[in-house]
Amino acid sequence: MTTPTTAPARSRTQAPVPEPKPRRRGRRQREGRVAPYAYLAPFFLVFAAFGLFPLIYTAWISLYDARLGSDMSWVGFENFRWLFTNPEFYNAAWKTVTIGALSTIPQLLLALGLAHLLNYGMRVRMFFRISMILPYATSVAAATLIFGQIFATDGGFANWAMSLAGIEAIDWRNGDWTAQIAISVIVIWRWTGYNALIYLAGMQTISYDLYESAALDGASKWQQFRYITLPGLRPTILFTIVVSTIGATQLFGEPLLFGGGLPNGGSTNQYQTLGLLMYQQGWQFGALGRAAAIAWVSFLLIVVLVLLNTAIARWRMRGTSLLGEEG
């Protein structure tokens, strides 16, 4: 009968086997969950300090009669009542919309056409791409002063060019629509190249195989642009529409400098925007409460216009996509 063998006794000189250390998996998992919030925290802190707090503080100021160098007094919605019963507000709101439409629509159409040309195999393409961004890099003051000379009544380049075609000189600054057109030209000149480069970047993300397949099927260049390029640029077009709408609603520097630094927007307020009206009430008249009310109404107007333009653009782009599928 065999007896079970016993394990040999551990030698007294052998070092004890260390026990395994507990894993720190739980701590690492917690750090992994917290790390993304730590990376995003600086952005939200900066946004809260310079974005959210001024917005809330402006809403609070709009409920007071706040003037420079004096104490504030509670007036409730009196500033908004004054605003909606003031004809200058409706004039400024209408001029903001009209100047925005005169500058945004041609600007985006020109940018789309220029981007389409730059997307082809042109010579010295890099030179043209760099030249596109130069107007955007130019300061607002320099651009407006130059265009102010171009649209001058006496000796201006615009009137000289029209005189060659037998057209009489135009007083660009004192006319209603002429002043708005002149300001819109300044905005178009500054922002067309910027939007063209955005469209060009979007076009380069579209697969070239789609164009080759369409060319083999006999599609013309216009059909390729309509049924391939435009649907592929839908997110980019929506982005530029939103950004351009916000910029047009906040238009301030061009009309201010075009009028010689006066916030009244011309002799008959023919190009006074909401930005100029807010500046006039806040810094020329010292009525900070009324200026804050204008700022909040402008903010709500921006939201409405952005939603409206986005809905129209999506409807138009959806119609283009459906036509492309039917074709």
RARAMO-V67468 format. One record per backbone hydrogen bond with DSSP energy under -1.0 kcal/mol. CO is the residue of the C=O (numbers start at 1). NH is the residue of the N-H. If there is no record, write none. Layout:
CO/NH  CO/NH
This chain:
11/14  24/28  25/29  26/30  27/31  28/32  29/33  30/34  31/35  34/38  35/39  36/40  37/41  40/44  41/45  42/46  43/47  44/48  45/49  46/50  47/51  47/52  48/53  51/55  52/56  53/57  54/58  55/59  56/60  57/61  58/62  60/63  61/64  63/75  63/76  64/66  66/288  66/289  67/70  73/65  75/78  77/81  78/82  79/83  80/84  83/86  86/89  86/90  87/91  88/92  89/93  90/94  91/95  92/96  93/97  94/98  95/99  96/100  97/101  98/102  99/103  100/104  101/105  103/107  104/108  105/109  106/110  107/111  108/112  109/113  110/114  111/115  112/116  113/117  114/118  115/119  117/120  120/122  124/128  125/129  126/130  127/131  128/132  133/137  134/138  139/143  140/144  141/145  142/146  143/147  144/148  145/149  146/150  147/151  149/152  150/158  156/160  157/161  158/162  159/163  162/167  163/166  170/172  171/175  176/180  177/181  178/182  179/183  180/184  181/185  182/186  183/187  184/188  185/189  186/190  187/191  188/192  191/195  192/196  193/197  194/198  195/199  196/200  197/201  198/202  199/203  200/204  203/206  208/212  209/213  210/214  211/215  212/216  213/217  214/219  215/218  220/224  221/225  222/226  223/227  224/228  224/229  225/230  228/232  229/233  231/234  233/237  234/238  235/239  236/240  237/241  238/242  239/243  240/244  241/245  242/246  243/247  244/248  245/249  246/250  248/251  252/256  253/257  254/258  255/259  256/261  257/260  265/271  266/269  273/277  274/278  275/279  276/280  277/281  278/282  279/283  280/285  281/287  286/68  286/288  287/291  288/292  289/293  290/294  291/295  292/296  293/297  294/298  295/299  296/300  297/301  298/302  299/303  300/304  301/305  302/306  303/307  304/308  305/309  306/310  307/311  308/312  309/313  310/314  311/315  312/316  313/317  314/318  315/319  316/320  317/321  318/322  319/323  320/324  321/325  322/326  323/327
